[in-house]
């Protein structure tokens, strides 16, 4: 049996941009992506702490150490600059593998940088 488990989480980052007229996705600082073991194109869930919105999209690599967290396209309507979000990815794996799996958890500082 396969189950979906938490693979990666960037906990409490601040939205720095919202670009409505873009194809879609979330742009994330490359250093944060690396720390969370996210790759470009990976599906993520974005949970907005300020308004309760939840959305799914995919990751685009942002400039390293820029602190960029930018919602693009229609997702830009789900948050405002300054909102705090959690970015989550999941993985499907066998039950026994899942029991031993350790997710990558990232807790950036208030400037969206690694502490």
N, C-alpha and C positions, 0 to 999 in steps of 0.2 A: 504494500500500500504506500502511495506517495501522499505527502501532505505539504502544504505551503507554510513556510516559517519565515520569521524576520531574518533578512540577510544583512541589511544595512540601515542605519538611521543617522541622519544629521538632525540633531535635536535643538530646536529653538534658534533658528537663524532668521535674520531680518530681511524682508523683501527690500531690495535696493532699487529695482526698476520694474515697470510693467509696460510692455510694448505691445499694444493691441494689434497694430498692423504688421504682423509677423506670421509666418507659417504656423507656428505653434511650438510648445515645449517649455522647459525650464532651463535657463542657463545658470550653471553652478561653477563657482571658482574651482579651478583645476586642483588646487591643493586640498580642498574639502572633498572633492570627488575621490581623489587618491586615498585620502585617510579613511573614507567610508567604503572603499573598494567598489565604487560605481564606475561604469564605463559609458562613453558617449552612445546614445541610442537606447540605453537601458530604460525599461518602464519603471516609473516611480509613482507613488501616491504622495500628494501634498496635502497636508492637514493644516488649516489656518486656525491658529489659536484665537485670534481676534474675533472672527465671525463664524467659526464652526464649519466653513466650507471644506469639502473634500473633493479632490479631483485626481485623475490619473493622466499622466503625460509621459514624455520621454526626456532624457537628459541631453543637453548640449554643453560642451566644454567651454567654460569662461576663462578669462585671463587669470593666470596663477597669482595667488596672494592679493587679489583685487577685492575680495569679499563679496563679489557679485552673486546675487540671487535674483534672477530676473524671470518673471512669468511672461511668456510670449503668447501672442494670438489670443483666442477666446479665453484662455486661462487668466489673462490679465484682468478680466472683469471680476475675478474671484478674490482678488486681494488688492490692497493699496500699499504704496511705498510706506515702509515702516511697520507693516504687519509682521507678526512673528509666526513662523511656520515650522512644521516638522516634515522632513523629506524621508520617505520610507521606501525600501525595496524589499521584495520577498523572493524566496527561491523554493522551487519544488524539489523535494528529495524523499528518499525512502525513510520510513519511520525510524529505523535504527540509526541511520546517518544523522537524522535530525536531532536525535537525543544527544549526540556528541558535538553537534555543530555550535560554534560560537559566532554570533553576529558581530559586525563591525559597527561600533557605536561612537559617534563623534559629537562632542559638546563644545562648539565654538564659543568664543568670547562675544561680547555685545557688538563688536565690529565685524563679526562673521569671520574671524581669523582663528587659527588653531592656537590654543593656549600653550 
